[in-house]
Amino acid sequence: MRPGLPLPLALLLCGALLRADGLSDLKAALKGLPAPAKVKVKVEAESLERESGKDSTERRTTVVEDGSEGLRILEDSRPAAAPAKAKEKGGARAPGAAKKGSGEFHDELRPAEGLLEQLEKARLLEEKAEAYEGRPARRLRLAMDLDLDAEARSHLKKADYEATVWIGPDGLPLAMDHRIEVRARVLLLASVWTKVDIRRRFQRVQNRLLVLDEHADVQGAALGKSFSAKETTRCTVL
């Protein structure tokens, strides 16, 4: 009879086989977060939109409190009569990020819910050890789903959506980059092109995951007219 593997070697091999991949670790860490503690955050946002040679800028500072009783806006630099854009960014927000939950600033103060929805159909393309800002981390390259219906897909000429996420030893995200490029044909001969780059950095405050900052850059053209938008958001815990 052929002798079995030595016990230490067998245990080592079993450990390697049972160890989850980085995407599974990320999902488990997000799901394992306890109920978020009460927090008060200052959200500073600045945006620049350019269309047909015309620029439009907006700056806003808001103090927001979130806890078991819900989200409350305590201070807001924007006049009460101004319409709430809810950070649409001309489509810059990554698909799925605002589907779960409701209310403005939900993605900044409770990003775990939107991340889990984005990752539901993600596929792991590559995983490697790579420090992030001097901290030990794993870098995951993911193929993401644009979550388009059949009608929208029928117009596509090109659709690429990849994300890179750095996760810490606890499995929680340190930062995440989204890169989206879509080319589509509409109205027979007319075409639409959009490219979106979003980088988000995260912070953990007690048992809550928060966005530290976000930079979004949108470029595109539709019906012969170009457009672009940039937005920066920073969150400071008070």
Protein Blocks (a to p, Z undefined) as FASTA:
>chain_A
ZZdddfklmmmmmmmmmpccfklmmmmmmmmpccdddddddddddddddeehiacddddd
ddddddfkopcdfbdfbdfklcceklnnnomacghklmggcdehklmmmmmlmmmmmmmm
gccfbdcdddeehiacddddddddehiafklmmmpfbdcddddddddfkopafbdcdddd
ddddeehlaccddddddddddddehjaccdfbdcddddddeehiacddddddddddZZ
